[in-house]
Amino acid sequence: MNKRVAQLLNDQVNKEFFSAYLYLGISKYFEREGLKGFASWYKAQAAEEQEHAMKIYDYLLDEDEDVILKQIAGVSVDFKEVIDAAKEADKHEKYITEEIVKIMDAAVDDKDYKTQLFLNWFITEQQEEERNSKEMVAKIKLLGKDKKNLYLLDKELAARK
């Protein structure tokens, strides 16, 4: 594996763990707002992001590459409204997609077909992640600030395991 590709994958491990931190922070925000369904949904999202980090971690080790575990940056989750938290998550998913595409570009440039195949799963996953975050923003916008509507959406989101 090309050292540039290995470095980008290592960087992505950190970004995926940061994503988990971000979603835990968003979950905490919703917990404090009394929206336990939202909190549960974002906590599940955090667990999913940790799984993504571990997939890359395992792939690097399987390819006899070193895994460099870096410090994970803290997160700031001081939102004024529910929609702000959802928009932050949506923005972050778009960023993560861009980062995965950069790794794919490097793998393509290096003709690293194994890594390209590995990254295909992440590209498909990011399509789903972006769709989910976009839908969350749309649902919250549609419902407005009506507490009854938020309550109903909160109940719907609590069903995610």
C-alpha positions as CSV (number, residue, x, y, z in Angstrom):
1,M,0.0,0.0,0.0
2,N,1.2,3.4,-1.0
3,K,2.3,5.5,2.1
4,R,0.0,8.4,1.1
5,V,-3.0,6.0,1.0
6,A,-2.0,4.5,4.4
7,Q,-1.6,8.0,5.9
8,L,-5.0,9.1,4.6
9,L,-6.6,5.9,6.0
10,N,-4.9,6.5,9.3
11,D,-6.2,10.1,9.3
12,Q,-9.7,8.7,8.5
13,V,-9.6,6.5,11.6
14,N,-9.3,9.6,13.7
15,K,-12.0,11.4,11.7
16,E,-14.4,8.5,12.3
17,F,-13.7,8.5,16.0
18,F,-14.2,12.3,16.0
19,S,-17.6,11.7,14.3
20,A,-18.5,9.4,17.2
21,Y,-17.6,12.1,19.6
22,L,-19.6,14.6,17.7
23,Y,-22.7,12.4,17.7
24,L,-22.3,11.7,21.4
25,G,-22.2,15.5,21.9
26,I,-25.3,15.9,19.8
27,S,-27.0,13.1,21.8
28,K,-26.1,14.9,25.0
29,Y,-27.7,18.0,23.7
30,F,-30.9,16.2,22.9
31,E,-30.9,14.4,26.3
32,R,-30.7,17.8,28.0
33,E,-33.5,19.1,25.9
34,G,-35.7,16.2,27.0
35,L,-35.8,14.6,23.6
36,K,-34.7,11.1,24.5
37,G,-35.6,9.6,21.1
38,F,-33.3,12.1,19.3
39,A,-30.7,11.4,21.9
40,S,-31.0,7.6,21.4
41,W,-30.8,8.1,17.6
42,Y,-27.6,10.1,17.7
43,K,-26.1,7.7,20.3
44,A,-26.7,4.8,17.8
45,Q,-25.1,7.0,15.1
46,A,-22.1,7.4,17.4
47,A,-21.7,3.6,17.7
48,E,-22.0,3.3,14.0
49,E,-19.1,5.8,13.5
50,Q,-16.9,3.8,15.9
51,E,-17.6,0.7,13.8
52,H,-16.5,2.6,10.7
53,A,-13.2,3.6,12.5
54,M,-12.6,0.0,13.5
55,K,-13.2,-1.2,9.9
56,I,-10.4,1.0,8.7
57,Y,-8.3,0.1,11.7
58,D,-8.6,-3.6,10.9
59,Y,-8.0,-3.1,7.2
60,L,-4.8,-1.3,7.9
61,L,-3.6,-4.1,10.1
62,D,-4.7,-6.7,7.6
63,E,-2.5,-4.9,5.0
64,D,0.5,-4.9,7.4
65,E,0.3,-1.2,7.9
66,D,0.8,0.6,11.1
67,V,-2.2,2.2,12.8
68,I,-1.4,5.5,14.4
69,L,-3.9,6.5,17.0
70,K,-4.0,10.2,17.4
71,Q,-5.6,12.5,19.9
72,I,-9.3,13.0,19.2
73,A,-10.4,16.7,19.2
74,G,-13.1,17.7,21.6
75,V,-16.5,18.8,20.3
76,S,-18.6,21.9,21.0
77,V,-22.3,21.2,21.1
78,D,-23.8,24.5,22.1
79,F,-26.9,24.6,19.8
80,K,-29.7,27.2,20.1
81,E,-32.3,25.1,18.4
82,V,-33.0,21.5,17.5
83,I,-32.5,22.2,13.8
84,D,-29.0,23.5,14.5
85,A,-27.9,20.1,15.8
86,A,-29.3,18.3,12.7
87,K,-27.7,20.8,10.4
88,E,-24.3,20.3,12.1
89,A,-24.6,16.5,11.6
90,D,-25.6,17.0,8.0
91,K,-22.6,19.3,7.4
92,H,-20.3,16.8,9.0
93,E,-21.5,13.9,6.9
94,K,-20.8,15.9,3.7
95,Y,-17.3,16.6,5.0
96,I,-16.7,12.9,5.8
97,T,-17.9,12.0,2.2
98,E,-15.3,14.4,0.8
99,E,-12.6,12.8,2.9
100,I,-13.5,9.3,1.8
101,V,-13.5,10.5,-1.8
102,K,-9.9,11.9,-1.3
103,I,-8.7,8.5,-0.1
104,M,-10.4,6.9,-3.1
105,D,-8.7,9.3,-5.5
106,A,-5.4,8.5,-3.9
107,A,-6.1,4.8,-4.3
108,V,-7.1,5.2,-7.9
109,D,-4.0,7.2,-8.6
110,D,-1.9,4.5,-7.1
111,K,-3.8,1.7,-8.8
112,D,-4.5,0.2,-5.4
113,Y,-7.4,-2.0,-6.4
114,K,-7.8,-3.7,-3.0
115,T,-8.2,-0.3,-1.2
116,Q,-10.6,0.9,-3.9
117,L,-12.7,-2.2,-3.3
118,F,-12.6,-1.6,0.4
119,L,-13.6,2.0,0.0
120,N,-16.6,1.2,-2.1
121,W,-18.4,0.1,1.0
122,F,-17.7,3.5,2.6
123,I,-18.9,5.4,-0.4
124,T,-22.1,3.5,-0.4
125,E,-22.4,4.0,3.4
126,Q,-21.8,7.7,3.0
127,Q,-24.7,7.9,0.5
128,E,-26.9,6.5,3.2
129,E,-25.5,8.7,5.9
130,E,-26.0,11.9,3.8
131,R,-29.5,10.8,2.9
132,N,-30.4,10.2,6.6
133,S,-28.9,13.5,7.8
134,K,-30.6,15.4,4.9
135,E,-34.0,13.7,5.8
136,M,-33.5,14.6,9.5
137,V,-33.0,18.3,8.6
138,A,-36.0,18.2,6.3
139,K,-38.3,16.6,8.9
140,I,-37.3,19.1,11.6
141,K,-37.9,22.0,9.1
142,L,-41.3,20.5,8.1
143,L,-42.4,20.2,11.8
144,G,-41.2,23.6,12.7
145,K,-40.9,24.5,16.4
146,D,-44.2,22.9,17.4
147,K,-43.5,20.9,20.6
148,K,-46.2,18.3,19.7
149,N,-44.6,17.6,16.3
150,L,-41.2,17.3,17.9
151,Y,-42.6,14.9,20.4
152,L,-44.0,12.7,17.7
153,L,-40.7,12.7,15.8
154,D,-38.9,12.0,19.0
155,K,-41.0,8.9,19.5
156,E,-40.3,7.8,15.9
157,L,-36.5,8.2,16.4
158,A,-36.6,6.3,19.6
159,A,-37.4,3.1,17.6
160,R,-33.8,3.1,16.1
161,K,-31.6,0.4,17.6
